[in-house]
Amino acid sequence: MEPKEKYEQLLEEQSQKLKRELNKYKTMINIANILIMPINDKKRYIENLLEHQKTFLLLFPQLTSNFQILKFFYDNNALEIEQVQIAINNILTDEIVKDCLSNIEKYQLQVKSLESQIKELDEKSLTAKASFILKANITDEEKISILKEIAYESCKSVTKKEEKLKSHKIPTPHEEIESLFTEEETPNINQEELNNIKGEYYKIKNNIESIMTKYYYLINGKDEKYINYNKEMSRAIKEQESKDNLDLSTLGIDEFQYKDISMTVLILDMFEVKAELESQLNNPTATLEDIRDYFNMLKEEYNKAISLDKILTEEKKEEEKTTNEIYFLLDENNNSFFQINKFNKEEKKHCLSLIEKFKKGLHDYEKGKKHTKLLSNNKRYNIYINKSSNMCVSYVRTKDNKVLVLTFAPHSDIYDNSNTIAQTYSYVIDENLTKINNQNPNYLKQQKEFTEQFKAMIAVKGDDHK
């Protein structure tokens, strides 16, 4: 299949996929709007439900029996009977339905994003084409071939030089690089500045491609839904940052996801801007202003990626540490912030399992699990969460691979309990961390005594906990 035909096929497939996605989210919004209508007029409310019953059951097949009840009593004009209200309540309290209702704003953002993407594909701008091809699930050779075909096609009627270029073989990457320095001078352009930009770009090109390659795994094989999610989240994050009110918890993400999302969008932007810059550099009709703008954009995104890469690299080093010593957060009376004697037998077993994970140097955040980091505004230290069944432990990692345990609690309570400790007793955490780092003798003695008490309290009768 010729590059142009391949592109047209991919474009049509993508257009149809985006339209299906758009219809899905519009349907979800419509269904949510029906559900949140006032139930003052119960008959009208039920008529709306039954009118869209087919769509409801396609989305929520688990509600079939409830719709059957509503249909039966509606047909028999008996809507005041208790079973009708129970069926409505069952629909509204269904977990999947509740999730739909809570995500209306997210669906609206998806609709806007999809409509924008469809419009871009319909208009077929050069930037939209390049962006689409770079994300397509095809080989790099096919991407290069299609992009060249698109670039040549877009300007085939502008100059004779471009017609001549189209009749030649597709140049190799080496020939492309050489061409950056051998193109004939074009009218109305500062050739000296153009050559300076080309030279500066070629100096940093390998570094740019290096970091793009390093984090390519963030976008490799990812579908449009994943890419769009990252773009929308990045946009929302930037909006909150501009208001000096960055609270990641309101966005439903933690700092690890925040950094991954930021790097994902940076890599996407770098792919797109780099492709456009190189297209402009090979286009004899390009303006110096456009070339300069694209080069500056690429440098800006690259510098951001380098800064973020340093942070991610440091965190990676932190993840690779193992834990040798375990300490417990103690108040001024040497009391812990948890009460083991209030846990049942199974909960105590899982507390012990969590301690064993520390001894083996296992940390859930290294596996990218969602529950692994506490959402807090604390900038001095990170608070992590490890989980065993329904029991969790919150903790701080210190230098020399030590762990300071804050508290144990069931999963439903661990975040609130830990946040309270972090906010109310931050000075106690600071004091404990200082004593650990300084290996304060009195503190070490207190920790040894408490550890013995902890072992006694956590021991389950009939079990051998050594």
GIMO-V586499 format. One record per pair of residues at least 24 apart in sequence whose ideal C-beta (glycine too) atoms are under 10 Angstrom apart, sorted by the first residue. I is the first residue (numbers start at 0). J is the second residue. D is the distance in whole Angstrom. If there is no record, write none. Layout:
i;j;d
I;J;D
I;J;D
This chain:
i;j;d
0;141;10
1;144;9
1;145;10
1;148;8
2;132;10
2;141;8
2;142;10
2;143;9
2;144;5
2;145;5
2;146;9
2;147;8
2;148;4
2;149;8
2;151;10
2;152;10
2;169;9
3;144;10
3;145;8
3;148;5
3;149;8
3;151;10
3;152;7
4;145;10
4;148;10
5;132;10
5;135;9
5;137;8
5;141;7
5;144;8
5;145;6
5;148;9
6;128;8
6;131;9
6;132;7
6;135;9
6;137;10
6;141;9
6;144;9
6;145;5
6;146;9
6;148;7
6;149;7
6;152;9
7;145;10
9;131;8
9;132;8
9;135;5
9;136;9
9;137;7
9;141;9
9;145;8
10;120;6
10;121;10
10;123;8
10;127;10
10;128;8
10;131;7
10;132;9
10;135;9
11;120;9
12;135;9
13;116;9
13;117;9
13;120;7
13;131;6
13;134;9
13;135;8
13;223;8
14;116;9
14;117;7
14;120;5
14;121;8
14;131;10
16;113;10
16;222;9
16;223;7
16;224;10
17;112;10
17;113;5
17;114;9
17;115;10
17;116;6
17;117;5
17;119;10
17;120;7
17;223;7
17;227;10
18;113;8
18;114;10
18;117;7
19;113;10
20;109;8
20;110;9
20;112;9
20;113;6
20;116;9
20;117;9
20;222;10
20;223;7
20;224;7
20;227;9
21;109;8
21;110;6
21;112;9
21;113;4
21;114;7
21;116;9
21;117;7
22;110;10
22;113;9
23;58;9
23;106;9
23;109;9
23;110;10
23;113;9
24;102;10
24;105;9
24;106;5
24;107;8
24;108;9
24;109;5
24;110;5
24;111;10
24;112;9
24;113;7
25;106;8
25;107;10
25;109;10
25;110;6
25;113;9
25;114;10
26;51;9
26;54;6
26;57;9
26;58;7
26;106;9
27;54;10
27;58;7
27;99;6
27;100;10
27;102;8
27;103;8
27;105;10
27;106;5
27;107;10
27;109;9
27;110;9
28;99;9
28;102;10
28;103;6
28;104;10
28;106;5
28;107;7
28;109;9
28;110;7
29;54;8
29;106;10
30;54;6
30;55;6
30;57;10
30;58;6
30;59;9
30;96;9
30;99;7
30;100;9
30;106;10
31;96;9
31;99;6
31;100;5
31;101;9
31;102;8
31;103;5
31;106;7
32;100;10
32;103;8
34;87;10
34;90;7
34;91;7
34;96;7
34;97;10
34;99;8
34;100;6
34;103;10
35;91;9
35;100;7
35;103;8
38;84;9
38;87;7
38;91;9
41;78;6
41;79;8
41;83;8
41;84;8
41;87;8
42;73;8
42;76;9
42;78;6
42;79;10
44;69;10
44;78;9
44;87;8
45;69;5
45;70;9
45;72;8
45;73;6
45;78;6
45;83;7
45;86;9
45;87;8
46;73;8
48;73;9
48;86;9
48;87;8
48;90;8
49;73;6
49;74;10
55;90;8
55;96;9
58;95;8
58;96;9
58;99;8
59;90;8
59;93;7
59;95;6
59;96;6
59;99;8
60;95;10
61;89;10
61;90;10
61;93;7
61;94;9
61;95;7
61;96;9
62;86;9
62;89;7
62;90;6
62;93;6
62;95;9
62;96;8
64;89;9
65;89;5
65;90;5
65;91;10
65;93;8
66;90;8
105;228;9
105;231;8
105;235;10
105;251;9
108;227;9
108;228;10
108;230;10
108;231;5
108;232;10
108;234;9
108;235;8
109;224;8
109;227;7
109;228;9
109;231;7
111;231;9
112;223;10
112;226;10
112;227;5
112;228;9
112;230;7
112;231;6
112;234;9
113;223;9
113;224;10
113;227;8
115;227;10
116;223;8
116;226;10
116;227;8
123;149;9
123;153;9
124;153;9
125;149;7
125;150;7
125;152;10
125;153;6
125;154;9
125;274;10
125;275;7
125;278;7
125;279;9
125;282;9
126;271;7
126;272;9
126;274;9
126;275;6
126;278;9
126;293;10
127;271;10
128;152;10
128;153;8
128;274;10
128;278;10
129;270;9
129;271;6
129;272;10
129;273;10
129;274;4
129;275;6
129;277;10
129;278;7
130;267;8
130;268;10
130;270;8
130;271;5
130;272;10
130;274;8
130;275;9
131;223;10
131;271;10
132;274;8
133;218;9
133;267;8
133;270;5
133;271;7
133;273;9
133;274;6
134;218;7
134;221;8
134;222;9
134;223;7
134;226;7
134;267;8
134;270;8
134;271;9
136;219;10
136;220;8
136;221;10
136;222;9
142;274;9
143;169;8
143;172;8
143;175;10
143;274;10
144;169;7
146;274;7
146;277;9
146;278;8
147;175;9
147;278;9
147;281;9
149;278;9
150;274;10
150;277;9
150;278;5
150;279;10
150;281;7
150;282;7
151;281;10
151;282;10
153;278;9
153;282;9
154;278;10
154;282;6
154;283;9
154;284;6
154;285;9
157;282;9
157;283;8
157;284;5
158;185;9
158;282;10
158;283;6
158;284;6
160;185;9
160;283;6
160;284;9
161;282;8
161;283;7
161;284;8
164;281;9
164;283;9
170;281;9
175;277;8
175;280;9
175;281;7
176;201;7
176;204;8
176;277;10
178;280;9
178;281;7
179;204;10
179;277;9
179;280;6
179;281;8
182;280;8
182;281;8
182;282;10
182;283;7
183;283;8
184;283;10
185;282;10
185;283;5
185;284;7
185;285;8
185;286;10
185;287;9
186;283;10
186;284;10
187;286;8
187;287;9
188;283;9
188;284;10
188;285;8
188;286;7
188;287;5
188;288;10
188;290;9
189;287;6
189;291;10
190;287;9
192;287;6
192;290;9
192;291;8
193;280;8
193;285;9
193;287;6
193;290;7
193;291;9
196;276;9
196;280;8
196;287;8
196;290;6
196;291;6
196;293;9
196;294;5
196;295;9
197;280;6
197;290;9
197;294;9
199;294;8
199;298;9
200;273;9
200;276;7
200;277;9
200;280;8
200;290;9
200;293;10
200;294;6
200;297;8
200;298;9
201;280;10
203;294;10
203;297;9
203;298;8
203;301;7
204;273;9
204;276;10
204;277;9
204;297;10
206;301;7
206;305;8
207;269;7
207;272;10
207;273;7
207;297;7
207;298;9
207;300;9
207;301;5
207;304;9
207;305;10
208;269;9
208;273;8
210;262;9
210;265;9
210;266;8
210;269;8
210;301;7
210;304;5
210;305;7
210;307;10
210;308;6
211;265;9
211;266;6
211;267;10
211;269;6
211;270;7
211;273;8
211;301;9
211;304;8
212;266;10
213;262;10
213;266;9
213;304;9
213;308;7
213;311;10
213;312;10
214;259;9
214;262;5
214;263;8
214;265;8
214;266;5
214;269;9
214;304;8
214;307;9
214;308;8
214;311;8
215;266;7
215;270;9
216;266;10
217;259;7
217;260;9
217;262;6
217;263;4
217;264;9
217;265;9
217;266;6
217;267;9
218;262;10
218;263;6
218;264;10
218;266;6
218;267;6
218;270;8
221;263;8
221;267;10
225;263;9
226;263;8
226;264;9
226;267;7
228;260;8
228;263;9
229;256;10
229;259;8
229;260;5
229;261;9
229;262;9
229;263;5
229;264;6
229;266;10
229;267;8
230;260;9
230;263;9
230;264;6
230;267;8
230;268;10
231;260;10
231;264;10
232;256;8
232;257;8
232;259;10
232;260;5
232;261;9
232;263;9
232;264;8
233;257;9
233;260;6
233;261;6
233;262;10
233;263;8
233;264;4
233;265;9
233;267;9
233;268;10
234;264;9
235;260;10
236;260;7
236;261;7
236;264;9
237;261;9
237;264;10
245;376;9
246;374;8
246;376;8
247;372;10
247;374;6
247;375;10
247;376;10
248;373;10
248;374;4
248;375;9
248;376;9
248;414;9
248;418;10
249;374;9
250;374;10
251;369;10
251;374;9
252;369;9
252;374;8
253;364;9
253;369;8
253;370;9
253;371;8
253;372;5
253;373;8
253;374;6
253;375;10
253;381;10
253;384;10
254;310;10
254;314;9
254;372;6
254;373;10
254;374;8
254;375;10
254;381;8
255;311;10
255;314;8
255;364;7
255;367;7
255;368;10
255;369;9
255;371;7
255;372;6
255;381;10
256;367;9
256;369;8
256;372;9
258;307;6
258;310;7
258;311;6
258;314;8
259;307;10
259;311;8
259;367;9
261;303;8
261;304;9
261;307;6
261;310;10
261;311;10
262;303;9
262;304;7
262;307;5
262;308;8
262;310;10
262;311;7
264;300;9
264;303;10
265;299;10
265;300;6
265;301;8
265;302;10
265;303;6
265;304;5
265;305;10
265;306;10
265;307;7
265;308;9
266;300;9
266;304;7
267;300;10
268;296;8
268;297;9
268;299;9
268;300;5
268;301;10
268;303;9
268;304;9
269;296;9
269;297;7
269;300;5
269;301;6
269;303;9
269;304;7
270;300;10
271;296;10
271;297;10
271;300;9
272;296;5
272;297;5
272;298;10
272;299;9
272;300;6
272;301;9
273;297;6
273;300;9
273;301;9
314;364;9
314;381;9
315;365;9
317;362;9
317;364;9
317;365;9
317;381;9
317;396;7
317;400;10
318;362;7
318;364;7
318;365;5
318;366;10
318;396;10
319;360;9
319;365;8
320;360;7
320;362;9
320;365;10
320;396;7
320;398;9
320;399;9
320;400;5
320;401;10
321;357;10
321;358;9
321;359;8
321;360;3
321;361;9
321;362;9
321;400;6
322;356;9
322;357;5
322;358;7
322;359;8
322;360;5
322;361;8
322;362;8
322;394;9
322;396;8
322;397;10
322;399;10
322;400;5
322;401;7
322;402;5
323;357;9
323;358;8
323;360;8
323;399;7
323;400;5
323;401;7
323;402;9
324;357;9
324;358;10
324;397;9
324;399;8
324;400;8
324;401;5
324;402;7
324;403;10
324;435;8
324;438;10
324;443;10
324;446;9
325;354;7
325;357;5
325;358;7
325;394;9
325;401;8
325;402;5
325;403;8
325;404;6
325;446;9
325;450;8
325;453;10
326;394;9
326;395;9
326;397;8
326;401;6
326;402;7
326;403;5
326;404;7
326;431;7
326;432;9
326;434;9
326;435;6
326;442;8
326;443;9
326;445;10
326;446;5
326;449;9
326;450;9
327;394;10
327;402;10
327;403;7
327;404;5
327;405;9
327;406;9
327;431;9
327;445;10
327;446;7
327;449;6
327;450;7
327;452;10
327;453;7
328;393;9
328;394;9
328;395;8
328;403;6
328;404;6
328;405;5
328;406;7
328;420;7
328;424;8
328;427;7
328;428;6
328;430;10
328;431;6
328;432;9
329;403;10
329;427;8
329;430;9
329;431;7
329;434;10
329;442;8
329;445;7
329;446;8
329;449;6
330;424;7
330;427;6
330;430;10
330;431;9
331;427;8
331;430;9
333;442;10
333;445;5
333;446;9
333;448;8
333;449;7
333;452;10
334;449;9
335;404;8
335;405;9
335;406;8
335;407;9
335;449;7
335;452;9
335;453;8
335;456;10
336;393;9
336;404;9
336;405;6
336;406;5
336;407;9
336;408;10
336;416;8
336;417;9
336;419;9
336;420;5
336;423;10
336;424;7
336;427;9
336;428;10
337;392;9
337;393;10
337;404;8
337;405;8
337;406;4
337;407;5
337;408;7
337;416;8
337;420;10
337;453;10
338;406;10
338;407;9
338;456;9
339;407;7
339;452;9
339;453;7
339;455;9
339;456;4
339;457;6
339;458;10
340;456;6
340;457;10
342;390;8
342;407;7
342;408;9
342;409;9
342;456;9
342;457;8
342;459;10
343;459;9
344;459;5
344;460;8
344;461;9
344;462;8
345;388;8
345;389;9
345;390;8
345;459;9
346;387;10
346;388;9
346;389;8
346;390;5
346;407;8
346;408;9
346;409;7
346;457;10
346;459;10
347;390;9
347;407;9
347;456;8
347;457;5
347;458;8
347;459;5
347;462;9
347;464;9
348;387;9
348;388;9
348;390;9
348;457;9
348;459;6
348;462;7
348;464;9
349;386;9
349;387;4
349;388;5
349;389;7
349;390;4
349;391;9
349;392;9
349;407;9
349;409;10
350;387;8
350;390;6
350;391;10
350;392;7
350;404;10
350;407;5
350;408;10
350;453;9
350;456;9
350;457;6
350;459;10
351;387;9
351;390;10
351;453;10
351;454;9
351;457;5
351;458;8
351;459;8
351;462;9
351;464;6
352;385;9
352;386;10
352;387;4
352;388;8
352;390;8
352;392;10
353;385;5
353;386;8
353;387;5
353;388;10
353;390;7
353;391;8
353;392;5
353;394;9
353;404;9
353;407;7
354;385;10
354;387;10
354;392;8
354;402;10
354;404;8
354;407;9
354;450;10
354;453;8
354;454;9
354;457;8
354;464;10
355;387;9
356;385;6
356;386;9
356;387;7
356;392;9
357;385;8
357;392;8
357;394;8
357;396;10
357;401;10
357;402;5
357;404;8
358;402;10
360;400;7
360;402;10
361;385;8
362;394;9
362;396;8
362;402;9
363;387;10
363;391;9
363;392;10
364;396;10
370;410;7
370;413;8
370;414;9
373;405;9
373;413;9
373;414;7
373;417;5
373;418;7
373;420;10
373;421;7
374;414;8
374;417;10
374;418;8
375;414;9
375;417;8
375;418;6
375;421;5
375;422;8
375;425;10
376;418;10
376;421;9
376;422;9
377;418;10
377;421;6
377;422;8
377;425;7
377;428;9
379;425;8
379;428;9
379;429;7
379;432;9
380;421;9
380;425;9
380;428;7
380;429;9
380;432;7
382;414;10
382;417;6
382;418;9
382;420;9
382;421;6
382;428;9
383;417;10
384;408;10
384;410;9
384;413;6
384;414;8
384;417;7
385;413;10
386;410;7
386;413;8
389;413;10
391;416;9
391;417;9
392;417;9
393;417;4
393;418;9
393;420;8
393;421;8
395;421;9
395;428;7
395;431;9
395;432;7
395;435;9
397;431;9
397;432;6
397;433;10
397;435;5
397;436;6
398;432;9
398;435;9
398;436;6
399;435;9
399;436;8
399;438;9
401;432;9
401;435;6
401;436;8
401;438;10
402;435;9
403;428;7
403;431;6
403;432;6
403;434;10
403;435;6
404;453;9
405;431;9
407;457;9
